[in-house]
Amino acid sequence: MLSNMPKSVFNGLAALTVAIPVVAWSTLAPVHNVRSSAITYFDEYDYALPQGTSHSAVSSKATFSWQEGTLQGFGNIQLKTKTDSFELKLVRTTLADSDELQGEWDVFKNGNPTCAGCKGSVFVTEPGFSFQYLKGYVENGKVSYSFYGDLDPNTRYDY
């Protein structure tokens, strides 16, 4: 069949075969990925007591990945202090744009759930800012957590 095809038709089909994936790729929503190993601010507030506690991290790590304009996102923060360990997991994305990720989170303190399906958000500085960081909060009206950390150098990817 190809041998009977006029050369101009064959060349046109070949060009389309190359152009279609390029056009499809260029119309996809941007994807972002950031990482931090320096959560320097982590606060916990219990509304029932009412009492707030500022925690100093001994070690921490955080990673977030999301696609703008979709509900596709992943987020996880793990933080250890001298006495406690915390994990915040993004379990459902409700909004994702160029510098913010919102959704529902599950929070664990020393392995025990403290906040399930809590509302929260993380904000990340845009590429090109001289000082790269992330900050956010998670809360349900009974307990809240807020955090801040510098992004690790050369670990932000935007594509």
Contacts in CASP RR format, 6 or more apart in sequence:
PFRMAT RR
TARGET T0000
AUTHOR 0000-0000-0000
METHOD contacts of the structure
MODEL  1
MLSNMPKSVFNGLAALTVAIPVVAWSTLAPVHNVRSSAITYFDEYDYALP
QGTSHSAVSSKATFSWQEGTLQGFGNIQLKTKTDSFELKLVRTTLADSDE
LQGEWDVFKNGNPTCAGCKGSVFVTEPGFSFQYLKGYVENGKVSYSFYGD
LDPNTRYDY
2 10 0 8 1.000
29 67 0 8 1.000
29 68 0 8 1.000
29 69 0 8 1.000
29 70 0 8 1.000
30 67 0 8 1.000
30 68 0 8 1.000
30 98 0 8 1.000
30 158 0 8 1.000
30 159 0 8 1.000
31 65 0 8 1.000
31 66 0 8 1.000
31 67 0 8 1.000
31 68 0 8 1.000
31 157 0 8 1.000
31 158 0 8 1.000
31 159 0 8 1.000
32 64 0 8 1.000
32 65 0 8 1.000
32 66 0 8 1.000
32 67 0 8 1.000
32 68 0 8 1.000
32 98 0 8 1.000
32 124 0 8 1.000
32 156 0 8 1.000
32 157 0 8 1.000
32 158 0 8 1.000
33 63 0 8 1.000
33 64 0 8 1.000
33 65 0 8 1.000
33 155 0 8 1.000
33 156 0 8 1.000
33 157 0 8 1.000
33 158 0 8 1.000
34 63 0 8 1.000
34 64 0 8 1.000
34 65 0 8 1.000
34 124 0 8 1.000
34 134 0 8 1.000
34 151 0 8 1.000
34 155 0 8 1.000
34 156 0 8 1.000
34 157 0 8 1.000
35 61 0 8 1.000
35 62 0 8 1.000
35 63 0 8 1.000
35 64 0 8 1.000
35 151 0 8 1.000
35 152 0 8 1.000
35 155 0 8 1.000
35 156 0 8 1.000
36 60 0 8 1.000
36 61 0 8 1.000
36 62 0 8 1.000
36 63 0 8 1.000
36 133 0 8 1.000
36 134 0 8 1.000
36 149 0 8 1.000
36 150 0 8 1.000
36 151 0 8 1.000
36 152 0 8 1.000
37 60 0 8 1.000
37 61 0 8 1.000
37 62 0 8 1.000
37 152 0 8 1.000
38 60 0 8 1.000
38 149 0 8 1.000
38 150 0 8 1.000
38 152 0 8 1.000
39 57 0 8 1.000
39 60 0 8 1.000
39 61 0 8 1.000
39 62 0 8 1.000
39 77 0 8 1.000
39 79 0 8 1.000
39 147 0 8 1.000
39 148 0 8 1.000
39 149 0 8 1.000
40 57 0 8 1.000
40 148 0 8 1.000
40 149 0 8 1.000
40 150 0 8 1.000
41 54 0 8 1.000
41 135 0 8 1.000
41 146 0 8 1.000
41 147 0 8 1.000
41 148 0 8 1.000
41 149 0 8 1.000
42 54 0 8 1.000
42 55 0 8 1.000
42 57 0 8 1.000
42 60 0 8 1.000
42 79 0 8 1.000
42 81 0 8 1.000
42 86 0 8 1.000
42 145 0 8 1.000
42 146 0 8 1.000
42 147 0 8 1.000
42 148 0 8 1.000
43 52 0 8 1.000
43 53 0 8 1.000
43 54 0 8 1.000
43 55 0 8 1.000
43 145 0 8 1.000
43 146 0 8 1.000
43 147 0 8 1.000
44 52 0 8 1.000
44 53 0 8 1.000
44 55 0 8 1.000
44 86 0 8 1.000
44 109 0 8 1.000
44 143 0 8 1.000
44 144 0 8 1.000
44 145 0 8 1.000
45 51 0 8 1.000
45 52 0 8 1.000
45 53 0 8 1.000
45 143 0 8 1.000
45 144 0 8 1.000
45 145 0 8 1.000
45 146 0 8 1.000
46 52 0 8 1.000
46 142 0 8 1.000
46 143 0 8 1.000
47 141 0 8 1.000
47 142 0 8 1.000
47 143 0 8 1.000
47 144 0 8 1.000
48 142 0 8 1.000
55 79 0 8 1.000
55 81 0 8 1.000
55 84 0 8 1.000
55 86 0 8 1.000
56 81 0 8 1.000
56 82 0 8 1.000
57 79 0 8 1.000
57 80 0 8 1.000
57 81 0 8 1.000
58 80 0 8 1.000
58 81 0 8 1.000
58 82 0 8 1.000
59 79 0 8 1.000
59 80 0 8 1.000
60 77 0 8 1.000
60 78 0 8 1.000
60 79 0 8 1.000
60 80 0 8 1.000
61 77 0 8 1.000
61 78 0 8 1.000
62 75 0 8 1.000
62 76 0 8 1.000
62 77 0 8 1.000
62 78 0 8 1.000
62 134 0 8 1.000
62 147 0 8 1.000
62 149 0 8 1.000
63 74 0 8 1.000
63 75 0 8 1.000
63 76 0 8 1.000
64 73 0 8 1.000
64 74 0 8 1.000
64 75 0 8 1.000
64 76 0 8 1.000
64 90 0 8 1.000
64 101 0 8 1.000
64 122 0 8 1.000
64 124 0 8 1.000
64 134 0 8 1.000
65 73 0 8 1.000
65 74 0 8 1.000
65 75 0 8 1.000
66 72 0 8 1.000
66 73 0 8 1.000
66 74 0 8 1.000
66 93 0 8 1.000
66 96 0 8 1.000
66 101 0 8 1.000
67 73 0 8 1.000
67 96 0 8 1.000
68 96 0 8 1.000
68 97 0 8 1.000
68 98 0 8 1.000
69 95 0 8 1.000
69 96 0 8 1.000
69 97 0 8 1.000
70 93 0 8 1.000
70 96 0 8 1.000
71 92 0 8 1.000
71 93 0 8 1.000
71 94 0 8 1.000
71 96 0 8 1.000
72 93 0 8 1.000
72 96 0 8 1.000
73 90 0 8 1.000
73 93 0 8 1.000
73 96 0 8 1.000
73 101 0 8 1.000
74 90 0 8 1.000
75 88 0 8 1.000
75 89 0 8 1.000
75 90 0 8 1.000
75 101 0 8 1.000
75 122 0 8 1.000
76 87 0 8 1.000
76 88 0 8 1.000
76 89 0 8 1.000
76 90 0 8 1.000
77 86 0 8 1.000
77 87 0 8 1.000
77 88 0 8 1.000
77 147 0 8 1.000
78 85 0 8 1.000
78 86 0 8 1.000
78 87 0 8 1.000
79 85 0 8 1.000
79 86 0 8 1.000
79 87 0 8 1.000
79 147 0 8 1.000
80 86 0 8 1.000
84 109 0 8 1.000
84 110 0 8 1.000
85 109 0 8 1.000
85 110 0 8 1.000
85 111 0 8 1.000
86 107 0 8 1.000
86 108 0 8 1.000
86 109 0 8 1.000
86 145 0 8 1.000
87 107 0 8 1.000
87 108 0 8 1.000
87 111 0 8 1.000
88 105 0 8 1.000
88 106 0 8 1.000
88 107 0 8 1.000
88 108 0 8 1.000
88 138 0 8 1.000
88 145 0 8 1.000
88 147 0 8 1.000
89 105 0 8 1.000
89 106 0 8 1.000
89 107 0 8 1.000
89 108 0 8 1.000
90 101 0 8 1.000
90 103 0 8 1.000
90 104 0 8 1.000
90 105 0 8 1.000
90 122 0 8 1.000
91 104 0 8 1.000
91 105 0 8 1.000
91 106 0 8 1.000
91 117 0 8 1.000
92 103 0 8 1.000
92 104 0 8 1.000
92 117 0 8 1.000
93 101 0 8 1.000
93 102 0 8 1.000
93 103 0 8 1.000
94 102 0 8 1.000
94 103 0 8 1.000
94 104 0 8 1.000
95 101 0 8 1.000
95 102 0 8 1.000
95 103 0 8 1.000
96 102 0 8 1.000
98 126 0 8 1.000
99 123 0 8 1.000
99 124 0 8 1.000
99 125 0 8 1.000
99 126 0 8 1.000
100 121 0 8 1.000
100 122 0 8 1.000
100 123 0 8 1.000
100 124 0 8 1.000
101 121 0 8 1.000
101 122 0 8 1.000
101 124 0 8 1.000
102 119 0 8 1.000
102 120 0 8 1.000
102 121 0 8 1.000
103 119 0 8 1.000
103 120 0 8 1.000
103 121 0 8 1.000
104 117 0 8 1.000
104 118 0 8 1.000
104 119 0 8 1.000
104 120 0 8 1.000
105 115 0 8 1.000
105 117 0 8 1.000
105 118 0 8 1.000
105 119 0 8 1.000
105 120 0 8 1.000
105 138 0 8 1.000
106 113 0 8 1.000
106 115 0 8 1.000
106 116 0 8 1.000
106 117 0 8 1.000
106 118 0 8 1.000
107 113 0 8 1.000
107 114 0 8 1.000
107 115 0 8 1.000
107 116 0 8 1.000
107 118 0 8 1.000
107 138 0 8 1.000
107 143 0 8 1.000
107 145 0 8 1.000
108 114 0 8 1.000
114 143 0 8 1.000
115 138 0 8 1.000
115 139 0 8 1.000
115 140 0 8 1.000
115 142 0 8 1.000
115 143 0 8 1.000
115 145 0 8 1.000
117 140 0 8 1.000
118 138 0 8 1.000
118 139 0 8 1.000
118 140 0 8 1.000
118 143 0 8 1.000
119 138 0 8 1.000
119 139 0 8 1.000
119 140 0 8 1.000
120 136 0 8 1.000
120 137 0 8 1.000
120 138 0 8 1.000
120 139 0 8 1.000
121 136 0 8 1.000
121 137 0 8 1.000
122 134 0 8 1.000
122 135 0 8 1.000
122 136 0 8 1.000
123 134 0 8 1.000
123 135 0 8 1.000
123 136 0 8 1.000
124 133 0 8 1.000
124 134 0 8 1.000
124 151 0 8 1.000
124 156 0 8 1.000
125 131 0 8 1.000
125 132 0 8 1.000
125 133 0 8 1.000
125 134 0 8 1.000
125 151 0 8 1.000
127 156 0 8 1.000
127 158 0 8 1.000
131 150 0 8 1.000
132 150 0 8 1.000
132 151 0 8 1.000
132 156 0 8 1.000
133 148 0 8 1.000
133 149 0 8 1.000
133 150 0 8 1.000
133 151 0 8 1.000
134 147 0 8 1.000
134 148 0 8 1.000
134 149 0 8 1.000
134 151 0 8 1.000
135 146 0 8 1.000
135 147 0 8 1.000
135 148 0 8 1.000
135 149 0 8 1.000
136 146 0 8 1.000
136 147 0 8 1.000
136 148 0 8 1.000
137 144 0 8 1.000
137 145 0 8 1.000
137 146 0 8 1.000
137 147 0 8 1.000
138 144 0 8 1.000
138 145 0 8 1.000
138 146 0 8 1.000
139 145 0 8 1.000
END
